[in-house]
């Protein structure tokens, strides 16, 4: 069973680089789209139904 609070915090921490304004300078990096896709793939696999 997934602990929803823990899962939510984990998703927020894993994705902060992609939405927190403190990281805005990183958004122009050439690999940022690939990095975001990789994070989303891992999160979706980890949160998927079992």
C-alpha positions in Angstrom: 0.0 0.0 0.0 1.3 3.5 -0.9 1.5 6.1 1.9 -0.1 9.0 0.0 1.6 11.7 2.1 5.0 10.2 1.6 4.4 9.7 -2.1 3.3 13.3 -2.5 6.3 14.6 -0.8 8.6 12.4 -2.8 7.0 13.6 -6.1 7.3 17.2 -5.0 11.0 16.7 -4.1 11.8 14.8 -7.3 10.2 17.4 -9.5 11.1 20.7 -7.7 13.9 21.3 -10.1 11.3 21.6 -12.9 8.8 23.9 -11.3 10.5 25.9 -8.4 11.5 29.4 -9.5 14.9 29.0 -7.7 15.8 26.6 -10.5 14.7 28.8 -13.4 18.2 29.2 -14.7 18.4 25.4 -15.2 15.3 25.3 -17.4 17.3 26.5 -20.4 19.8 23.6 -20.1 19.9 21.5 -23.3 19.1 18.3 -21.4 16.3 19.6 -19.2 13.5 18.0 -21.4 15.2 14.6 -21.3 15.8 14.9 -17.5 12.1 15.7 -16.9 11.0 12.8 -19.1 13.3 10.5 -17.2 11.9 11.7 -13.8 8.3 11.3 -15.0 9.0 7.8 -16.3 10.4 6.7 -13.0 7.6 8.3 -11.0 4.9 6.8 -13.1 6.5 3.3 -12.9 6.9 3.7 -9.1 3.4 4.9 -8.5 1.7 2.6 -10.9 -0.8 0.0 -9.9 0.6 -3.4 -8.8 
